[in-house]
Amino acid sequence: MRCFVCAVGFFLSLLICREFSEAVVRGGGQASSPPRGWNSYDSFLWTISEATFLRNAEIVSKKLLPYGYEYVVVDYLWYRRNTMGAYENSYGYDVLDEWGRVVPDPGRWPSSVGGKGFKEVADKVHAMGLKFGIHVMRGMSLQAFNGNTPILDVIKGGAYKEDNRQWGAKDIGLIEKKCGWMDNGFMSVNTAMGAGKAFLRSLYQQYADWGVDFVKHDCIFGEDLNIDEISFVSETLKELDRPILYSLSPGKFATPAMAQDVSGMVNMYRITADDWDTWADVESHFDISRDMAAARLIGAEGLRGNSWPDLDMLPLGWLTEVGSKQGPNRRCGLTLDEQRTQMTLWSMARSPLMFGGDLRQLDGTTYNLITHPTLLEINSFSTNNMEFPHINARKAHSALIQSSRSTMNISADTVGVLGLTSCMDSKAIGWVDESEKQGLDKICWKPDMESNGNRSFCLHKRKPLLTSDEEVNYLKQNHGKFQLLAAERMDFCLDSSMRRKVTAVEQTSNSFSECKWNSNQF
């Protein structure tokens, strides 16, 4: 197969797509490939209004829907009045119905007046060809608990009654299980009790009645894990006539073992804390991506379809400040190379892609990045993604660089990045996989030498030429490793070792150095 690996383009991430499938994604159920969409959090936190939300939805429909971005999600506290004194963990500002269920703040969501909830907003979103999502918290609100509101029985109608009495919020609220980061807001409910189940069932029936297609369930996974509530909500969603994609958040301290427990009950689950636009945040996602890939949970069987480990939203474009009550007022703090690295990792890890920037100020560079056809195809169709076992990642975001010391003898101003790109990309012309057997044996650069004067150049897999004693020692230390060498310069190798300190010059311009049979080189 020609051009199996094309070594030009985006930075080589910690993960590499070992196999690339052109087949249709497996299964035809819910979330058969990683979901994509737009979420209001990174650009508006909790202060977004109905008009602003619908304007962003219109832009998703016109510019991003053709690329698979089909969900538009209102993030948290859509039920909180945006008045003086209200903030993330304030008490007493939430709008509730008579059954203790949160409903949209009519000041920001005027179409909700009269008990209509999000019905009109969802109808408008559906008319755009999109799907509508909301963020919800665990259990019930502290306001409902303190008010001991009655519980709606959606099966029988009216207030929930059992054992010859009417049950209220104080009967089912677990005050000792408040949300750790919003303890004035929400607590778990007792799902072992009929009244607790009735309350949760009434919540999700209401969401279905509104026309919700996506629920982001927060303070429920990772360090906030509540497997009982997740399990009951999942079973409730199965019983509803309306299919609703089920997403868990956040995932601070999430582990593959936790993921294994919930993956069959959901469609997405956050495996990280909140990701913002700093390199430290992006870099922290490499190890967890590796671990989840190794656990073979990517695209596992999930609720009515498949499930996907979620690396969080993409904080690109125009954003707001963490903890602010203002809308978007600044550009993304990542450099362009860092943004490319993030988008590449999210795609290779097959994470759901939820863009977080204000679409009213979407610039061309950001648009081209989040709609890059090769990355989106990798995100949807690649298989068996894992850490490449023969390359050790360097810290920060250094890339594998072609060196002027190599046989290509290129000048400093033409130094390029070894990475991945589509074989249909014009930049990939000249790179050919000449392996005689299935596997990575030789990758060659063969440009039109008559037109540009460049020489042919190959990277080879080789076995060490050693004496018998050396070979025994080599096998003990380097079993399973191989080296790729410059074809015409057997004395230089492509570096990938973390065991030696890399100089600043090497990190920015060199990747070839003298070959040593006992070092981790290619």
C-alpha positions as CSV (number, residue, x, y, z in Angstrom):
1,M,0.0,0.0,0.0
2,R,1.5,3.3,-1.1
3,C,1.8,6.2,1.2
4,F,0.8,4.2,4.3
5,V,2.5,6.8,6.5
6,C,3.0,10.4,5.4
7,A,5.5,12.2,7.5
8,V,4.5,15.8,7.0
9,G,1.9,17.9,8.7
10,F,0.7,18.1,12.3
11,F,2.8,17.4,15.3
12,L,3.3,13.7,16.2
13,S,1.3,13.2,19.4
14,L,1.9,10.7,22.1
15,L,-0.7,8.5,20.5
16,I,-0.5,7.3,16.9
17,C,-3.2,5.7,14.8
18,R,-1.8,2.2,14.2
19,E,-4.5,1.2,11.9
20,F,-6.7,3.5,9.7
21,S,-10.1,2.2,8.7
22,E,-12.1,3.5,5.6
23,A,-15.0,1.3,6.6
24,V,-18.2,2.7,8.1
25,V,-18.1,3.2,11.9
26,R,-19.2,0.1,13.6
27,G,-22.8,-0.2,14.7
28,G,-25.7,2.1,13.9
29,G,-26.8,3.0,17.4
30,Q,-26.4,6.1,19.5
31,A,-23.0,7.7,19.4
32,S,-21.6,5.2,16.9
33,S,-18.7,7.6,16.5
34,P,-17.4,10.3,18.9
35,P,-20.1,13.0,19.2
36,R,-19.4,16.5,18.1
37,G,-21.0,19.8,18.8
38,W,-20.8,23.2,20.6
39,N,-21.0,23.9,24.3
40,S,-21.6,27.3,25.9
41,Y,-19.3,26.9,28.9
42,D,-15.9,28.1,27.6
43,S,-17.2,31.3,26.2
44,F,-20.1,32.2,28.6
45,L,-19.8,30.0,31.7
46,W,-23.4,30.2,33.1
47,T,-24.6,33.6,31.9
48,I,-25.6,32.8,28.3
49,S,-29.1,34.1,27.2
50,E,-31.6,32.5,24.9
51,A,-30.9,35.0,22.0
52,T,-27.1,34.5,22.2
53,F,-27.5,30.7,22.4
54,L,-29.7,30.5,19.4
55,R,-27.4,32.8,17.4
56,N,-24.5,30.4,18.1
57,A,-26.7,27.5,17.1
58,E,-27.4,29.2,13.8
59,I,-23.7,29.4,13.0
60,V,-23.2,25.8,14.0
61,S,-26.0,24.8,11.6
62,K,-24.5,26.8,8.7
63,K,-20.7,26.3,9.2
64,L,-20.1,23.2,11.4
65,L,-23.0,20.8,10.8
66,P,-21.5,19.7,7.5
67,Y,-18.5,18.5,9.5
68,G,-20.5,16.5,12.0
69,Y,-20.9,19.1,14.7
70,E,-24.6,18.4,15.5
71,Y,-25.2,19.1,19.2
72,V,-25.6,22.5,20.8
73,V,-25.5,22.3,24.5
74,V,-26.5,24.9,27.2
75,D,-24.0,24.4,30.0
76,Y,-24.6,24.7,33.8
77,L,-26.9,27.0,35.9
78,W,-29.4,27.8,33.1
79,Y,-32.0,27.9,36.0
80,R,-30.0,30.4,38.1
81,R,-31.1,34.1,38.1
82,N,-28.3,36.3,36.9
83,T,-28.7,39.0,39.6
84,M,-26.4,40.6,42.1
85,G,-25.2,38.0,44.6
86,A,-25.7,35.0,42.3
87,Y,-22.5,33.0,41.5
88,E,-21.5,29.4,41.0
89,N,-22.0,28.3,44.6
90,S,-24.6,30.8,45.8
91,Y,-27.9,29.7,47.4
92,G,-31.4,30.8,46.8
93,Y,-31.2,32.0,43.2
94,D,-32.5,28.9,41.4
95,V,-35.9,28.8,39.7
96,L,-37.8,25.6,40.7
97,D,-41.2,24.3,39.7
98,E,-43.7,22.9,42.3
99,W,-42.1,19.5,42.2
100,G,-38.6,20.8,43.2
101,R,-37.2,20.5,39.6
102,V,-35.1,23.3,38.2
103,V,-36.5,25.1,35.2
104,P,-34.9,27.8,33.0
105,D,-34.4,31.3,34.4
106,P,-37.2,33.3,32.6
107,G,-35.0,36.4,32.7
108,R,-32.5,34.8,30.4
109,W,-34.8,32.3,28.7
110,P,-38.1,34.2,28.0
111,S,-39.6,31.4,26.0
112,S,-39.7,29.3,29.1
113,V,-42.4,31.4,30.8
114,G,-45.7,29.5,31.5
115,G,-44.1,26.2,32.3
116,K,-42.8,25.6,28.8
117,G,-39.2,25.0,29.9
118,F,-36.8,24.5,26.9
119,K,-39.5,23.3,24.5
120,E,-39.5,26.3,22.2
121,V,-35.7,26.5,22.2
122,A,-35.4,22.8,21.4
123,D,-37.9,23.2,18.6
124,K,-35.9,26.0,17.0
125,V,-32.7,24.0,17.3
126,H,-34.3,21.0,15.7
127,A,-35.6,23.2,12.9
128,M,-31.9,24.1,12.2
129,G,-31.1,20.4,11.7
130,L,-29.3,20.2,15.1
131,K,-29.8,18.4,18.4
132,F,-30.3,20.2,21.7
133,G,-28.5,19.4,24.9
134,I,-28.4,20.7,28.5
135,H,-26.2,20.4,31.5
136,V,-27.7,19.0,34.7
137,M,-26.3,18.4,38.2
138,R,-26.5,15.3,40.5
139,G,-29.6,14.5,42.4
140,M,-31.7,17.5,43.6
141,S,-31.1,21.1,44.6
142,L,-30.6,22.2,48.2
143,Q,-33.4,24.6,47.7
144,A,-35.8,21.8,47.0
145,F,-34.5,19.9,50.0
146,N,-34.9,22.8,52.4
147,G,-38.4,23.5,51.0
148,N,-39.3,19.8,51.2
149,T,-41.1,20.0,47.9
150,P,-43.4,17.1,46.9
151,I,-42.2,14.6,44.4
152,L,-44.0,14.0,41.1
153,D,-45.0,10.5,40.2
154,V,-45.0,10.5,36.4
155,I,-46.3,6.9,36.3
156,K,-49.5,7.5,38.3
157,G,-49.7,11.3,38.1
158,G,-49.8,13.7,41.0
159,A,-47.6,13.5,44.2
160,Y,-45.7,10.4,45.0
161,K,-47.3,8.3,47.7
162,E,-46.1,5.1,49.4
163,D,-46.9,3.4,52.7
164,N,-50.1,5.6,53.0
165,R,-48.2,8.9,53.0
166,Q,-47.0,11.5,50.7
167,W,-43.2,11.8,50.3
168,G,-41.1,14.9,50.0
169,A,-37.6,16.1,49.1
170,K,-36.3,15.7,52.7
171,D,-37.2,12.0,52.6
172,I,-34.8,11.3,49.7
173,G,-32.1,13.9,49.8
174,L,-28.7,12.7,51.0
175,I,-27.4,15.8,52.7
176,E,-24.1,14.1,53.5
177,K,-23.6,13.6,49.8
178,K,-23.6,17.2,48.5
179,C,-21.6,18.1,45.4
180,G,-18.1,18.9,46.6
181,W,-17.6,22.0,44.4
182,M,-21.2,23.2,44.7
183,D,-22.3,22.3,48.2
184,N,-24.9,25.1,48.3
185,G,-26.4,23.8,45.1
186,F,-27.0,20.0,44.8
187,M,-26.9,16.7,46.6
188,S,-27.5,13.1,45.7
189,V,-30.8,11.4,46.3
190,N,-31.5,7.9,47.7
191,T,-32.0,5.7,44.7
192,A,-32.8,2.7,46.9
193,M,-36.1,4.3,47.8
194,G,-39.1,4.4,45.5
195,A,-39.5,8.1,46.1
196,G,-35.9,8.7,45.1
197,K,-36.4,6.8,41.9
198,A,-39.6,8.7,41.2
199,F,-37.9,12.1,41.6
200,L,-35.1,11.2,39.1
201,R,-37.6,9.7,36.7
202,S,-39.6,12.9,36.8
203,L,-36.5,14.9,35.9
204,Y,-35.6,12.9,32.8
205,Q,-39.2,12.6,31.7
206,Q,-39.3,16.4,31.8
207,Y,-36.2,16.7,29.7
208,A,-37.7,14.3,27.1
209,D,-40.9,16.3,27.1
210,W,-38.8,19.5,26.3
211,G,-37.2,17.8,23.4
212,V,-33.7,17.4,24.9
213,D,-31.3,15.1,22.9
214,F,-28.2,15.3,25.1
215,V,-27.7,15.4,28.8
216,K,-24.4,16.3,30.4
217,H,-24.6,15.0,34.0
218,D,-22.2,16.8,36.3
219,C,-20.7,16.1,39.7
220,I,-21.3,12.4,39.2
221,F,-18.0,10.8,37.9
222,G,-14.3,10.7,38.8
223,E,-13.8,11.9,42.4
224,D,-17.6,12.5,42.6
225,L,-18.5,9.0,41.4
226,N,-22.1,7.9,42.2
227,I,-22.5,4.7,40.4
228,D,-26.1,4.1,41.8
229,E,-27.4,7.4,40.3
230,I,-25.6,6.8,37.0
231,S,-27.1,3.3,36.8
232,F,-30.7,4.4,37.6
233,V,-30.5,7.4,35.2
234,S,-29.2,5.1,32.4
235,E,-32.1,2.6,33.0
236,T,-34.5,5.5,33.0
237,L,-33.2,6.8,29.7
238,K,-33.7,3.4,28.1
239,E,-37.4,3.5,29.1
240,L,-38.0,6.9,27.5
241,D,-39.6,7.1,24.0
242,R,-37.0,9.8,23.1
243,P,-33.4,8.8,22.7
244,I,-31.1,11.0,24.8
245,L,-27.3,10.8,24.6
246,Y,-25.9,10.5,28.1
247,S,-22.7,12.2,29.1
248,L,-20.9,12.2,32.5
249,S,-18.8,15.1,33.9
250,P,-16.3,15.9,35.3
251,G,-13.6,13.2,35.6
252,K,-11.0,14.5,38.0
253,F,-9.1,11.4,39.2
254,A,-11.0,9.1,36.8
255,T,-9.4,5.7,36.3
256,P,-9.8,3.0,33.7
257,A,-11.4,0.8,36.4
258,M,-14.1,3.5,36.9
259,A,-14.5,3.9,33.2
260,Q,-15.0,0.1,32.8
261,D,-17.8,0.3,35.4
262,V,-19.7,3.1,33.6
263,S,-18.9,2.8,29.9
264,G,-21.8,0.4,29.2
265,M,-24.3,2.7,30.8
266,V,-23.4,6.0,29.1
267,N,-22.2,7.5,25.8
268,M,-19.5,9.9,27.0
269,Y,-17.6,10.2,30.2
270,R,-15.1,12.8,31.2
271,I,-11.7,11.4,32.1
272,T,-10.1,14.7,33.1
273,A,-10.7,17.8,35.2
274,D,-11.8,20.9,33.3
275,D,-9.5,21.8,30.4
276,W,-8.7,25.4,29.8
277,D,-6.4,27.1,27.3
278,T,-3.1,26.6,29.0
279,W,-0.4,24.2,27.8
280,A,-0.2,22.5,31.3
281,D,-3.9,21.6,30.9
282,V,-3.4,20.1,27.4
283,E,-0.2,18.3,28.4
284,S,-2.0,16.6,31.3
285,H,-4.3,14.8,28.8
286,F,-1.5,12.7,27.2
287,D,-1.1,10.1,30.0
288,I,-4.8,9.6,30.6
289,S,-5.4,9.2,26.9
290,R,-2.7,6.5,26.8
291,D,-4.3,4.7,29.8
292,M,-7.8,4.7,28.4
293,A,-6.5,3.5,25.0
294,A,-4.6,0.7,26.7
295,A,-7.8,-0.3,28.6
296,R,-9.5,-0.7,25.2
297,L,-12.5,1.3,26.1
298,I,-12.6,3.7,23.1
299,G,-15.9,3.1,21.3
300,A,-16.9,0.3,23.7
301,E,-20.5,-0.7,24.0
302,G,-22.6,2.0,25.6
303,L,-26.1,3.2,26.2
304,R,-28.1,2.3,23.1
305,G,-24.9,2.3,21.1
306,N,-21.3,3.2,22.0
307,S,-19.4,5.1,24.6
308,W,-16.3,7.3,24.4
309,P,-13.8,8.7,27.0
310,D,-14.1,12.4,26.9
311,L,-11.1,14.8,27.1
312,D,-13.4,17.8,27.7
313,M,-14.3,20.7,25.4
314,L,-11.9,22.5,23.0
315,P,-11.3,26.0,24.5
316,L,-10.3,27.6,21.2
317,G,-11.3,31.0,19.6
318,W,-13.0,33.6,21.8
319,L,-13.3,32.7,25.4
320,T,-14.2,34.1,28.8
321,E,-12.3,34.0,32.1
322,V,-12.6,31.1,34.6
323,G,-15.0,32.2,37.3
324,S,-16.2,35.2,35.4
325,K,-19.8,36.4,35.0
326,Q,-18.9,38.1,31.7
327,G,-19.1,36.8,28.2
328,P,-16.2,36.2,25.8
329,N,-13.6,38.9,26.1
330,R,-10.2,37.4,25.0
331,R,-8.6,35.1,22.6
332,C,-7.4,31.6,23.3
333,G,-4.2,31.6,25.3
334,L,-2.6,28.6,23.5
335,T,-0.1,29.2,20.7
336,L,-1.2,28.0,17.2
337,D,1.2,25.0,17.5
338,E,-0.3,24.2,20.9
339,Q,-3.8,24.4,19.5
340,R,-2.9,22.1,16.6
341,T,-1.4,19.6,19.1
342,Q,-4.6,19.7,21.2
343,M,-6.8,19.1,18.2
344,T,-4.6,16.3,17.0
345,L,-4.5,14.5,20.4
346,W,-8.3,14.8,20.8
347,S,-8.7,13.4,17.3
348,M,-6.3,10.5,17.7
349,A,-7.7,9.7,21.2
350,R,-11.1,9.6,19.5
351,S,-12.5,12.0,22.1
352,P,-15.8,13.7,21.5
353,L,-15.2,17.1,20.0
354,M,-17.1,19.9,21.7
355,F,-16.0,23.3,20.6
356,G,-16.3,26.0,23.3
357,G,-15.5,29.3,21.6
358,D,-18.0,32.1,20.8
359,L,-19.0,31.3,17.2
360,R,-20.1,34.9,16.6
361,Q,-16.3,35.7,16.5
362,L,-15.1,32.5,14.8
363,D,-11.9,33.3,12.9
364,G,-10.6,31.5,9.9
365,T,-7.6,29.8,11.6
366,T,-9.8,28.3,14.3
367,Y,-12.5,27.3,11.8
368,N,-9.9,25.5,9.6
369,L,-8.5,23.7,12.6
370,I,-11.7,22.3,14.0
371,T,-12.9,21.3,10.5
372,H,-9.6,19.8,9.4
373,P,-10.8,16.9,7.2
374,T,-8.0,14.5,8.0
375,L,-8.2,15.0,11.8
376,L,-12.0,14.6,11.7
377,E,-11.7,11.4,9.7
378,I,-9.2,10.0,12.2
379,N,-11.5,11.0,15.0
380,S,-14.4,9.1,13.4
381,F,-12.8,6.1,11.7
382,S,-9.4,5.2,13.1
383,T,-9.0,2.0,15.1
384,N,-6.7,0.4,17.6
385,N,-5.3,3.8,18.6
386,M,-2.5,3.5,21.2
387,E,0.8,4.8,22.3
388,F,3.4,3.9,19.7
389,P,5.7,1.5,21.6
390,H,8.9,2.5,20.0
391,I,8.8,6.3,20.6
392,N,9.2,7.9,24.0
393,A,7.5,11.3,24.1
394,R,9.6,14.4,25.1
395,K,8.2,16.8,27.6
396,A,6.5,20.0,26.5
397,H,5.6,20.0,22.8
398,S,8.8,19.4,21.0
399,A,8.4,17.5,17.7
400,L,10.5,15.2,15.7
401,I,12.5,17.5,13.4
402,Q,14.4,16.8,10.3
403,S,18.1,17.8,10.8
404,S,20.5,19.6,8.5
405,R,22.9,16.8,9.5
406,S,20.8,14.2,7.8
407,T,21.2,13.1,4.2
408,M,18.5,15.6,3.1
409,N,20.9,18.4,4.0
410,I,18.1,20.9,4.2
411,S,18.7,24.5,5.4
412,A,17.4,25.9,8.7
413,D,14.6,27.8,7.0
414,T,13.2,24.7,5.4
415,V,13.2,22.5,8.5
416,G,9.8,20.7,8.8
417,V,7.9,18.7,11.3
418,L,7.6,14.9,11.1
419,G,3.9,14.2,11.7
420,L,0.8,12.8,10.1
421,T,-1.3,14.1,7.3
422,S,-3.7,12.7,4.7
423,C,-2.1,10.8,1.9
424,M,-4.3,12.9,-0.4
425,D,-2.7,16.1,0.9
426,S,-0.4,17.7,-1.7
427,K,2.2,18.1,1.0
428,A,2.5,14.3,1.3
429,I,3.5,13.8,-2.4
430,G,6.8,12.0,-2.4
431,W,6.5,10.0,0.8
432,V,6.0,6.3,0.1
433,D,5.8,3.2,2.2
434,E,7.9,0.6,0.4
435,S,7.5,-2.2,3.0
436,E,7.5,-5.6,1.4
437,K,5.5,-7.1,4.2
438,Q,2.7,-5.7,6.3
439,G,4.2,-3.4,8.9
440,L,6.5,-0.4,9.0
441,D,9.8,-1.4,7.4
442,K,10.8,1.5,5.2
443,I,9.4,5.0,4.5
444,C,11.0,6.9,1.6
445,W,10.9,10.4,0.3
446,K,11.0,10.2,-3.5
447,P,10.4,13.6,-5.1
448,D,10.7,14.4,-8.7
449,M,14.5,14.7,-8.7
450,E,14.7,16.1,-12.2
451,S,12.5,19.1,-11.3
452,N,13.9,20.0,-7.9
453,G,17.2,18.3,-7.6
454,N,16.4,16.6,-4.2
455,R,17.9,13.2,-3.6
456,S,15.9,10.1,-2.6
457,F,15.9,9.6,1.2
458,C,14.6,6.6,3.3
459,L,14.1,5.6,6.9
460,H,14.8,1.9,7.4
461,K,14.0,-0.6,10.0
462,R,17.2,-2.6,10.7
463,K,18.6,-5.3,12.9
464,P,21.9,-4.5,14.7
465,L,25.1,-5.8,13.2
466,L,26.6,-7.2,16.4
467,T,28.9,-10.0,17.6
468,S,27.3,-12.9,19.3
469,D,28.0,-11.7,22.8
470,E,26.9,-8.2,22.0
471,E,23.7,-9.5,20.4
472,V,22.8,-11.5,23.6
473,N,23.2,-8.3,25.7
474,Y,21.3,-6.3,23.1
475,L,18.4,-8.6,23.1
476,K,18.2,-8.5,26.9
477,Q,18.0,-4.8,26.9
478,N,16.2,-3.9,23.7
479,H,13.9,-6.8,22.8
480,G,11.1,-5.6,20.6
481,K,12.8,-2.4,19.5
482,F,14.2,-1.4,16.2
483,Q,16.0,1.5,14.5
484,L,15.2,3.5,11.4
485,L,18.3,4.9,9.8
486,A,19.0,7.4,7.1
487,A,19.5,5.3,3.9
488,E,22.8,6.8,2.8
489,R,24.2,7.8,6.2
490,M,24.4,4.7,8.4
491,D,26.2,6.7,11.1
492,F,23.3,8.9,12.0
493,C,20.0,7.9,13.6
494,L,16.7,9.6,14.4
495,D,16.6,10.3,18.1
496,S,13.7,9.4,20.4
497,S,15.4,8.7,23.7
498,M,14.4,10.4,27.0
499,R,17.5,8.9,28.7
500,R,19.8,11.7,27.6
501,K,19.3,15.4,28.1
502,V,18.4,17.2,24.8
503,T,20.1,20.5,24.2
504,A,18.0,23.5,23.2
505,V,19.5,23.4,19.7
506,E,18.7,19.7,19.2
507,Q,15.2,20.2,20.5
508,T,14.4,22.9,18.0
509,S,16.4,21.8,14.9
510,N,18.0,18.4,15.2
511,S,16.7,14.9,15.6
512,F,19.6,12.9,14.0
513,S,22.7,12.0,16.0
514,E,25.4,9.4,16.0
515,C,23.9,5.9,16.1
516,K,24.5,3.8,19.2
517,W,23.2,0.2,19.2
518,N,22.2,0.3,22.8
519,S,20.3,3.6,22.7
520,N,16.6,4.2,21.9
521,Q,17.0,5.6,18.4
522,F,15.4,5.0,15.0
